[in-house]
Amino acid sequence: MKSFLSLVLFTSAFFACSKTTTEPTANTVATAAPAATSAPAAPVPSPPAATAAATKPSSPGASTLHPALLSPAHLNEKAPAVFKAKFTTSKGDFVVEVHRDWAPNGADRFYNLVKAGFFDDTRFFRAIEGFMVQFGINGDPAVNTIWQNENISDDSVTQSNKRGFVTFAQRNTPNTRSTQVFINYSDNKNLDGMRFAPFGQVVKGMDVVDSLYKGYGEGAPGGAGPNQGLIQSQGNAYLDTGFPKLDAIKAAVIASK
């Protein structure tokens, strides 16, 4: 419960000033860890500095961004009934299978974000052992400014937040899901009654998801991990300087099969 509360609080704090995530609430989970309310993640052996640096892509410049990322209103395509998204990361690949009937609004938003390259060259900024791993803050501050209030309406919770299921983070108020997403490491059924609606699940590469770096733990104000507000305002430059061991999403694409 502590982790969940911190996720919600982190999201609210981020949008209020310097977002910090706690529970897997839509924008909170995605933006920062549950500062004061969630327990810190257990330290995990870190990869050699040289290796970590070598596997991370460089931050993109504004000129390389998909034009649609600067115009959220155009990213409104209806997702297929079922589709797969392949994530290539610094630890390997994993595949998310999305079922639109589980959470239509979440599925559509995820589909459009993947197609437009929103998750490319981003970091898994919050990974809590036994709870979840969160991502979905762009590496470019200009993109974050545009997207931070581009929220979608809540979906009914039709699936449980079981291990491997994928869900949007949110603030502690309704209809505040935007771009932050988390993958459940455990069966977090306590989230089901808090508007967290899974839209897909990892069907391949869960071992890769399990291996993502967890050594930094929760972010401010309760922990020493990445501060979501600073990620939003400074992007990859902040994370790569202060938290170089974080694993990265190199690219995410809609898989052909």
C-alpha positions as CSV (number, residue, x, y, z in Angstrom):
1,M,0.0,0.0,0.0
2,K,2.9,2.4,0.8
3,S,4.3,2.0,-2.7
4,F,0.9,2.8,-4.2
5,L,0.3,5.8,-2.2
6,S,3.7,7.2,-3.0
7,L,3.1,6.6,-6.6
8,V,-0.1,8.8,-6.5
9,L,1.6,11.4,-4.4
10,F,4.6,11.5,-6.7
11,T,2.4,12.2,-9.7
12,S,0.5,15.0,-8.0
13,A,3.7,16.6,-6.7
14,F,5.3,16.5,-10.2
15,F,2.4,18.4,-11.8
16,A,2.3,20.8,-8.9
17,C,5.9,21.7,-9.0
18,S,8.5,19.0,-9.5
19,K,6.6,15.8,-10.0
20,T,7.6,12.9,-7.9
21,T,6.1,9.4,-8.4
22,T,4.8,7.0,-5.8
23,E,2.2,4.4,-6.5
24,P,1.6,3.3,-10.1
25,T,-0.7,6.2,-10.6
26,A,-0.9,7.2,-14.2
27,N,1.3,10.3,-14.4
28,T,2.8,9.8,-11.0
29,V,4.1,6.3,-11.5
30,A,5.4,7.2,-14.8
31,T,6.9,10.5,-13.6
32,A,8.5,9.7,-10.3
33,A,8.6,7.3,-7.4
34,P,6.4,7.5,-4.3
35,A,8.8,9.6,-2.3
36,A,7.8,9.6,1.3
37,T,5.2,6.8,1.2
38,S,6.9,4.0,-0.7
39,A,9.8,1.9,0.5
40,P,13.1,2.3,-1.2
41,A,14.1,-0.3,-3.7
42,A,16.7,-2.9,-2.7
43,P,20.1,-2.2,-4.1
44,V,21.0,-4.2,-7.2
45,P,24.5,-4.9,-8.5
46,S,25.3,-2.2,-11.0
47,P,26.8,-2.9,-14.5
48,P,30.3,-1.5,-15.2
49,A,30.1,2.2,-15.9
50,A,31.7,1.9,-19.3
51,T,29.2,-0.8,-20.4
52,A,26.2,1.2,-19.1
53,A,27.3,4.3,-20.9
54,A,28.1,2.4,-24.1
55,T,24.6,0.9,-24.3
56,K,22.7,4.1,-23.9
57,P,21.7,6.1,-27.0
58,S,22.4,9.8,-27.0
59,S,19.6,12.2,-26.3
60,P,17.7,13.3,-29.5
61,G,17.7,16.8,-30.7
62,A,14.4,18.5,-31.4
63,S,15.1,18.3,-35.1
64,T,15.0,14.5,-34.9
65,L,11.7,14.2,-33.2
66,H,8.6,12.8,-34.9
67,P,6.6,15.9,-35.8
68,A,3.5,14.4,-34.2
69,L,5.1,14.5,-30.8
70,L,4.8,18.2,-30.9
71,S,1.1,18.1,-31.8
72,P,-0.6,15.6,-29.4
73,A,-4.0,16.3,-31.0
74,H,-2.9,14.5,-34.1
75,L,-2.0,11.4,-32.3
76,N,-5.6,10.1,-32.0
77,E,-5.6,6.9,-34.1
78,K,-7.8,4.1,-32.9
79,A,-5.7,1.1,-32.0
80,P,-6.2,-2.4,-33.4
81,A,-8.3,-4.8,-31.3
82,V,-5.0,-6.6,-30.4
83,F,-1.5,-5.6,-31.2
84,K,2.1,-6.0,-30.0
85,A,4.7,-3.4,-29.2
86,K,8.4,-4.5,-29.2
87,F,10.8,-2.6,-26.8
88,T,14.5,-2.7,-27.5
89,T,16.3,-1.8,-24.3
90,S,19.9,-1.7,-22.9
91,K,19.2,-5.1,-21.3
92,G,17.5,-6.8,-24.2
93,D,14.0,-6.9,-25.8
94,F,10.6,-7.4,-24.4
95,V,7.1,-7.5,-26.1
96,V,3.9,-6.1,-24.8
97,E,0.6,-7.5,-26.1
98,V,-2.2,-5.0,-25.9
99,H,-5.9,-5.8,-25.8
100,R,-8.0,-2.8,-26.7
101,D,-11.2,-4.2,-25.0
102,W,-9.3,-4.3,-21.7
103,A,-8.9,-0.5,-21.6
104,P,-9.7,1.3,-24.9
105,N,-8.5,4.8,-23.9
106,G,-5.2,3.5,-22.5
107,A,-4.7,1.2,-25.5
108,D,-5.2,4.0,-28.0
109,R,-2.9,6.3,-26.2
110,F,-0.2,3.7,-25.9
111,Y,-0.5,2.7,-29.6
112,N,-0.1,6.3,-30.7
113,L,2.8,7.0,-28.4
114,V,4.7,4.0,-29.6
115,K,4.0,4.8,-33.3
116,A,5.3,8.4,-32.8
117,G,8.5,7.3,-31.1
118,F,7.6,8.9,-27.7
119,F,9.4,6.2,-25.7
120,D,12.5,6.1,-27.9
121,D,15.7,7.0,-26.0
122,T,14.0,7.3,-22.6
123,R,14.8,5.8,-19.2
124,F,13.3,3.3,-16.8
125,F,13.5,6.0,-14.1
126,R,11.7,4.2,-11.3
127,A,12.2,0.5,-10.6
128,I,11.1,-0.9,-7.3
129,E,11.9,-4.6,-6.4
130,G,8.7,-6.5,-5.9
131,F,6.4,-3.7,-7.0
132,M,6.8,-2.2,-10.5
133,V,9.0,-0.5,-13.0
134,Q,8.0,2.9,-14.5
135,F,8.8,4.8,-17.7
136,G,7.2,7.3,-20.0
137,I,8.9,10.7,-19.5
138,N,10.4,11.9,-22.7
139,G,14.1,12.7,-22.9
140,D,13.4,16.1,-24.4
141,P,12.0,18.7,-21.9
142,A,10.1,20.5,-24.8
143,V,8.1,17.4,-25.5
144,N,7.3,16.9,-21.8
145,T,6.0,20.5,-21.5
146,I,3.6,19.8,-24.4
147,W,2.4,16.4,-23.1
148,Q,2.2,16.9,-19.3
149,N,-1.5,17.9,-19.4
150,E,-2.6,15.9,-22.4
151,N,-4.7,13.5,-20.3
152,I,-7.1,10.7,-21.3
153,S,-10.3,9.7,-19.6
154,D,-10.2,6.8,-17.2
155,D,-11.1,3.3,-18.3
156,S,-13.0,0.8,-16.3
157,V,-10.7,-1.7,-14.6
158,T,-11.4,-5.0,-16.3
159,Q,-8.1,-6.8,-15.6
160,S,-6.1,-7.2,-12.4
161,N,-2.7,-5.6,-12.0
162,K,-1.0,-9.0,-12.0
163,R,2.7,-9.7,-12.6
164,G,3.7,-8.6,-16.1
165,F,0.6,-6.5,-16.7
166,V,1.0,-3.0,-18.1
167,T,-0.9,0.0,-16.8
168,F,-0.8,3.8,-17.1
169,A,0.2,5.8,-14.1
170,Q,-2.0,8.6,-12.9
171,R,-2.4,11.4,-10.4
172,N,-4.7,11.0,-7.4
173,T,-7.6,12.6,-9.3
174,P,-9.7,11.1,-12.0
175,N,-8.8,11.3,-15.8
176,T,-5.1,12.2,-15.3
177,R,-3.4,9.5,-17.4
178,S,-0.9,11.0,-19.9
179,T,2.3,9.2,-20.9
180,Q,3.7,7.4,-17.9
181,V,3.4,3.6,-17.8
182,F,4.4,0.9,-15.4
183,I,4.9,-2.9,-15.5
184,N,3.9,-4.8,-12.5
185,Y,6.7,-7.0,-10.9
186,S,4.2,-8.6,-8.6
187,D,0.5,-9.2,-8.3
188,N,-0.6,-5.7,-7.1
189,K,-4.3,-6.4,-6.8
190,N,-4.6,-3.5,-4.3
191,L,-4.3,-1.2,-7.3
192,D,-7.4,-2.6,-9.0
193,G,-9.7,-0.5,-6.9
194,M,-7.7,2.7,-7.5
195,R,-8.6,3.3,-11.2
196,F,-5.4,1.6,-12.4
197,A,-6.6,-0.2,-15.6
198,P,-4.2,-2.6,-17.2
199,F,-4.3,-2.5,-21.1
200,G,-1.7,-5.1,-21.9
201,Q,0.8,-7.6,-20.6
202,V,4.4,-8.6,-21.3
203,V,4.2,-11.8,-23.4
204,K,7.9,-12.1,-24.1
205,G,11.1,-10.9,-22.3
206,M,9.8,-10.6,-18.8
207,D,13.2,-11.7,-17.7
208,V,14.6,-8.6,-19.3
209,V,12.0,-6.5,-17.4
210,D,13.1,-8.2,-14.2
211,S,16.7,-7.4,-14.8
212,L,16.3,-3.6,-15.2
213,Y,18.5,-1.6,-12.8
214,K,16.8,-1.0,-9.4
215,G,19.6,0.4,-7.3
216,Y,18.5,4.0,-7.1
217,G,15.2,3.3,-5.4
218,E,12.5,5.9,-4.9
219,G,12.9,9.6,-5.9
220,A,12.5,12.8,-4.0
221,P,11.3,13.9,-1.6
222,G,11.5,10.5,0.3
223,G,14.3,8.9,-1.6
224,A,17.6,9.5,-3.3
225,G,16.4,8.3,-6.7
226,P,15.5,10.4,-9.8
227,N,13.2,13.4,-9.2
228,Q,10.3,13.3,-11.7
229,G,10.1,17.1,-11.8
230,L,13.7,17.4,-12.8
231,I,13.3,14.6,-15.4
232,Q,10.4,16.6,-16.9
233,S,12.3,19.9,-16.9
234,Q,15.8,18.6,-17.9
235,G,15.2,15.3,-19.7
236,N,17.9,12.8,-20.3
237,A,20.7,15.3,-19.5
238,Y,19.6,15.2,-15.8
239,L,19.3,11.4,-15.7
240,D,22.5,10.5,-17.6
241,T,24.5,12.8,-15.4
242,G,23.0,12.0,-12.0
243,F,21.8,8.4,-12.6
244,P,24.0,6.8,-15.3
245,K,23.2,3.2,-14.3
246,L,19.5,3.5,-15.3
247,D,18.5,1.2,-18.1
248,A,17.2,2.8,-21.4
249,I,14.6,2.1,-24.0
250,K,16.5,2.4,-27.2
251,A,13.4,2.1,-29.4
252,A,9.7,0.9,-29.3
253,V,7.8,-0.1,-32.4
254,I,4.5,-1.7,-33.3
255,A,5.4,-5.3,-34.1
256,S,4.2,-6.9,-37.3
257,K,3.4,-10.1,-35.5
